């Protein structure tokens, strides 16, 4: 009886604590909203571009006129809502509340062809190198020119910010920049959709992420509007694995949902390789003579635009050597640096509030120095958070200098070791069954999500269609920095196949559980996904000109996993998993060389046998870049 009463009181206490925490968060947001309304005036404008098209622009100016303020501008395809000069945002104000309290003129703009702006929307138009052709660089220039000439009480300096797609607009605006643009901070910028950003990874299509996005985003807009139009696709279950499996071949999506009416699905269907359409939307070649100071932000566990920050940083470093060019790499998922504490990613904790640190000590300092002349710019060229060791490090470049290469070979009996061994078989194999693909997460979801980026991979390692190679427990800490090279010798019984390679940090069996552990996660033996990516074999030699595999012929497949900065702790093990599907994150490869967007049929999807070779002459291995702190 006493235990029952105690249990009830315990449950009640936790419920009360949950309500209290929720109320505290809501109260903080409400207080921020009140502060913003009390300290800022809102005005809406239609700003004319050089070709006469007008862009809807919202300006929030400090009511205190004792000093002149710089601008912080975000150009977005995702709406400037809420619309109406009496309506203020409910929770998000500028890049952060720290900057709101500091005092800036905040500008948000619907880009051309989106929501309340005039014109026709074009998918990523960085710079046309032709003054007679419109591009996003020109719209950014014209918008800044209008702002500094027409908004009162400004100090003539402009900073830009934005993450993901708005991050692309920051990068585009840095090209042929207006003289007033002094500081640009692209975070998780889209840079090259066909080479590792949102759309395609090594030729494999990121299905739910792209389809969920274009379902609304690709609907035609006959007139300016204030809210998203309804998309044609609706989920009939919370189980995305089941939903996408029932849709069948990728080509069915047009018949089942889009019916030729979704602008972006038509672009995908009409351009199934890395052709001129996609090349013209690659921002990297245009990063020349960049004049604003740049600080690019990326998250190690960003599921959407993890490569974009590296592309932008390296592009400026290569083509604009005199530009102030900084890179911040934190242990974040997509956008979490801008609003979250940053103390963890799913079940992995970082021992500090990295998001709060970024906003208070890095972002605020960057803008204040370049736009207000306050403080000093003593930030390093590169600041990177070491996951595993849970510490920030300063570098003068990325990747760091003097890295040493360590190869780990796939050996018999699932061994991963520094020296290659062989046995009688010389290969390992699995059956790829398109009707029973390997899931990318054990979560029941229809979303692309974030938590899977560090998810426990034991659910996959126990499947017969996943090859597993694991090292002995490490005798000392091993820190890696930079890209992870994948070198496979592989074959398939068909004419095409996907090979997904995952690098995993395996915790000791006696690893302690987190102190804050509401989901009762067991960290003993936890297989933390660190990096993973596919290669669609037909694109092994070229993203422009795919070519079939020769059935059952050993073939070299070389590609890189995204950069990491991670310490495998003493007693941990390094694991590599290889599989033929990652569903539904990737569409299913039927095992047949073909145009999957347009020509695939149910009958094309057949079982095939995929092999990984590990003989003395046909070695499969990964290459790690070892950093000595």
Secondary structure, 3 states (H helix, E strand, C coil): CHHHHHHHHHHHHHHHHHHHHHHHHHHHHHHHHHHHHHHEEEEEEEEECCCCCEEEEEEEEECCCCCCEEEEEEEECCCCCCCCCCCCCCCCCCCCHHHHHHCCEEEEEECCCCCCCCCCCCCCCCCCCCCCCCCHHHHHHHHHHHHHHHCCCEEEEEEEEEECHHHHHHHHHHCCCCCCEEEEEEECCCCCCCCCCCCEECCEEEHHHHHHHHHHHCCCCCCCCCCCCCCCCCCCCCCHHHHHHHHCCCCHHHHHHHCCCCHHHHHHHHCCCCCHHHHCCCCHHHCCCCCCEEEEEEECCCCCCCCHHHHHHHHHHHHCCCCCEEEEEECCCCCHHHCCCCCEECCEECCCCHHHHHHHHHHHHHHHHHHHCCCCCCCCCEEEEEECCCEEEEECCCCCCCCEEEEEEEEHHHEEECCCCCCCCCEEEEEECHHHCCECCCCCCCCCCCHHHHCECHHHHCCCCEEEEECCCCCCCEEEEEEEEEEEEEEECCCCCEEEEEEEEECCCCCCCCCCCCCCCCCCCCEEEEEEEEEEHHHCCCCCCCCCCCCCCCEEEEEEEEEEEEEECCCCEEEEEEECCCECCECCCCCCCCCCCCCCCHHHCCCEEEEEECCCCCCCEEEEEECCC
